[in-house]
Amino acid sequence: MRQSINNTVHDIEIELEPLLLIVDDDSVIRRLLLDFLSAQGFRCEAAANAAEARTYIAMKKFDLIILDIMMPGETGIELAGNIRLTDQTPILLLTARDQLADKLEAFEVGADDYLTKPFEPLELVARIKSQLRRQKPIISENNILLFSNFSFDLKNGFLTHDSVTIALTSTERLLLKLLAQRPNQPFSREDLAQKIGHRVSERTVDVQVNRLRHKLKCIDPSLDLVQTIRHQGYALIINI
């Protein structure tokens, strides 16, 4: 389930149906997965190869990618590795290859789960839901975004870590509010500059993002929460 905050940062908009990308060169399997997963309440797109998958990924933000390994041209393993260079979307590999070496290779390139064919359809659904639970941020009824040991009040802009309030400048607070509107999804520098206002330049956005990133890293060096997404901008990356 993806959750986002509207521009007033007061109301929570909940999108009930996660968006999945199915990548498989077998048209019969693609159609079966599309029909079954749609019936299970997911929104789905389907691609026949890596090139088509890249086009979809460039246009939309997916909640999870289901990827076949054995495809002509660029394999699923290669595509998963390339996706993981710039994107943290969960990747679930479907394949008839069940050797330990194959599984290890998949996890080494960044896959999150691995299911061998043939498989029980309901097991696939269970694995998808498990990955989505791990990725989604938790937003309580009083508009508090919870991630790792942080708590961020989306209405008032207060950030705490282990119950200790973190001092933020007004610009840092606004920037974090903006990024928290769409966790794990990038905002362009231009978009952030316009939303911050006061004729802020994109260079100023870079400076403010770096200050916020540094402050969060000092609190918890193990986390890289504010990340630069190549060719897209900045995002608040939350993995639960």
C-alpha positions in Angstrom: 0.0 0.0 0.0 1.4 3.4 -1.0 0.6 6.4 1.2 1.2 10.0 0.3 0.4 13.4 1.7 -1.3 16.1 -0.3 0.3 19.6 -0.7 -1.3 20.9 2.5 0.5 18.1 4.4 -2.6 17.8 6.6 -4.6 15.1 5.0 -3.4 11.5 4.2 -4.3 10.2 0.8 -4.2 6.4 0.8 -3.9 4.5 -2.5 -5.1 1.1 -1.8 -3.8 -0.8 -4.8 0.0 -1.2 -5.2 1.3 -0.9 -8.7 3.3 -4.0 -9.9 5.4 -4.4 -13.0 5.4 -7.9 -14.5 8.4 -8.7 -16.8 8.3 -12.0 -18.7 8.9 -12.9 -22.3 6.2 -15.6 -22.2 3.0 -14.0 -23.3 0.9 -16.8 -21.7 2.5 -16.3 -18.3 2.3 -12.6 -18.6 -1.5 -12.8 -19.2 -2.0 -15.3 -16.4 -0.1 -13.2 -13.9 -1.9 -10.0 -15.0 -5.3 -11.6 -14.6 -4.6 -13.3 -11.3 -2.8 -10.4 -9.6 -5.4 -7.9 -10.8 -8.1 -10.2 -9.3 -6.1 -10.1 -6.0 -6.4 -6.3 -5.9 -3.2 -5.2 -7.5 -2.7 -2.7 -10.3 -0.5 -4.3 -12.9 1.6 -3.4 -16.0 3.4 -6.0 -18.1 6.5 -5.9 -20.2 7.8 -8.6 -22.6 11.5 -7.8 -22.2 14.1 -5.6 -20.5 13.7 -2.7 -23.0 10.0 -2.5 -22.4 10.5 -2.7 -18.7 12.9 0.2 -18.8 10.3 2.3 -20.6 7.6 1.6 -18.0 10.1 2.3 -15.1 11.0 5.6 -16.6 7.3 6.6 -16.8 5.9 5.3 -13.5 6.9 4.5 -9.9 6.2 0.9 -9.2 5.7 -0.7 -5.8 7.3 -4.0 -6.8 8.8 -5.6 -9.9 8.2 -9.3 -10.8 11.0 -10.3 -13.1 11.6 -13.5 -15.1 15.3 -14.5 -15.3 15.5 -16.3 -18.6 14.7 -13.7 -21.3 16.3 -13.1 -24.7 18.8 -10.3 -24.8 19.2 -8.7 -21.4 18.5 -11.3 -18.7 16.4 -10.8 -15.6 19.6 -11.0 -13.5 21.2 -8.2 -15.6 18.2 -6.0 -15.5 17.8 -6.4 -11.8 21.4 -5.4 -11.3 21.0 -2.3 -13.5 17.7 -1.3 -11.8 19.3 -1.6 -8.4 22.0 1.0 -9.3 19.4 3.8 -9.1 16.2 2.4 -7.8 15.3 0.6 -4.5 11.9 -0.8 -5.8 11.5 -4.4 -4.5 12.4 -7.0 -7.1 10.9 -10.5 -7.0 12.5 -13.0 -9.4 10.4 -15.8 -11.0 12.3 -18.6 -12.7 12.6 -22.3 -13.3 16.3 -22.1 -12.3 16.4 -23.5 -8.7 20.1 -24.1 -8.1 21.7 -22.5 -5.1 24.2 -20.7 -7.3 21.4 -19.1 -9.3 19.7 -17.8 -6.1 23.0 -16.5 -4.7 23.6 -14.6 -7.9 20.1 -13.1 -7.8 20.5 -11.8 -4.3 24.0 -10.5 -5.0 22.7 -8.2 -7.8 20.0 -6.8 -5.4 16.9 -9.0 -5.8 14.7 -9.0 -2.7 13.0 -12.4 -3.2 13.2 -15.5 -5.5 10.4 -17.9 -6.3 10.9 -20.9 -8.5 8.5 -22.2 -11.2 6.1 -23.9 -10.9 4.8 -22.1 -7.9 1.5 -21.8 -6.0 -0.2 -18.5 -7.0 -1.2 -17.7 -3.4 2.4 -18.1 -2.3 3.3 -15.4 -4.9 0.7 -13.1 -3.4 2.0 -13.8 0.1 5.6 -12.9 -1.0 4.4 -9.8 -2.7 2.6 -8.6 0.4 5.6 -9.4 2.5 7.8 -7.2 0.4 5.3 -4.4 0.4 5.0 -4.4 4.2 8.8 -4.1 4.4 8.9 -1.1 2.1 6.0 1.0 3.1 6.4 3.8 5.6 4.1 3.8 8.6 1.8 6.8 9.0 -0.3 6.9 12.1 -3.8 8.4 12.4 -2.3 11.7 13.7 -0.1 12.2 10.7 3.1 10.9 12.2 5.6 9.2 9.8 7.5 6.5 11.5 10.7 5.1 10.0 13.6 3.3 11.7 13.9 5.1 15.1 12.7 8.4 13.6 9.3 10.0 14.1 8.3 12.9 11.9 5.2 15.0 12.6 3.9 15.8 9.1 1.6 18.5 10.4 4.0 20.5 12.6 7.3 19.4 11.2 8.8 18.1 14.4 11.5 15.4 14.0 12.4 13.1 16.8 14.9 10.2 17.1 14.5 7.8 20.0 12.1 10.3 21.6 14.7 13.1 21.4 13.7 16.1 19.3 16.0 17.1 16.5 16.6 20.7 15.9 15.8 21.7 12.2 15.9 25.0 10.6 12.7 26.3 9.0 14.0 25.4 5.5 15.1 21.9 6.6 11.7 21.3 8.2 9.9 22.4 5.0 12.2 20.3 2.8 11.7 17.2 4.9 7.9 17.8 4.8 8.0 18.0 1.0 10.1 14.8 0.6 7.9 13.0 3.1 4.9 13.7 0.9 6.1 10.9 -1.4 8.5 8.6 0.5 10.8 6.6 -1.9 9.9 8.8 -4.8 12.1 11.6 -6.2 11.4 15.3 -6.4 13.3 17.3 -9.0 15.4 20.2 -7.9 13.1 22.6 -9.9 10.0 21.2 -8.1 11.6 21.5 -4.7 12.8 25.1 -5.5 9.3 26.1 -6.5 7.6 24.6 -3.5 10.1 26.1 -1.0 9.5 29.5 -2.7 11.1 32.9 -2.1 12.9 32.7 -5.5 15.0 29.8 -4.3 17.6 28.6 -6.8 18.2 25.0 -7.6 21.8 25.5 -6.2 20.2 26.6 -2.9 18.1 23.4 -2.9 21.4 21.3 -3.3 22.9 23.1 -0.3 19.8 22.7 1.9 19.5 19.0 0.9 23.1 18.4 1.8 22.7 20.1 5.2 19.6 18.0 5.9 21.3 14.8 4.8 24.4 15.5 6.9 22.2 16.2 10.0 20.3 12.9 9.6 23.5 11.0 9.0 25.1 12.4 12.1 22.1 11.1 14.1 22.3 7.6 12.6 25.3 7.0 10.4 23.9 3.6 9.3 21.1 5.2 7.4 21.2 7.1 4.1 17.7 8.6 4.2 18.0 11.6 1.8 19.4 10.3 -1.4 20.3 11.7 -4.8 18.4 9.9 -7.6 20.3 10.1 -10.8 18.7 12.3 -13.5 15.6 12.8 -11.2 16.4 14.7 -8.1 16.1 13.9 -4.4 14.1 11.4 -2.4 13.5 10.4 1.2 14.3 6.7 1.1 12.5 4.6 3.7 12.9 0.9 3.9 11.0 -0.8 6.7 
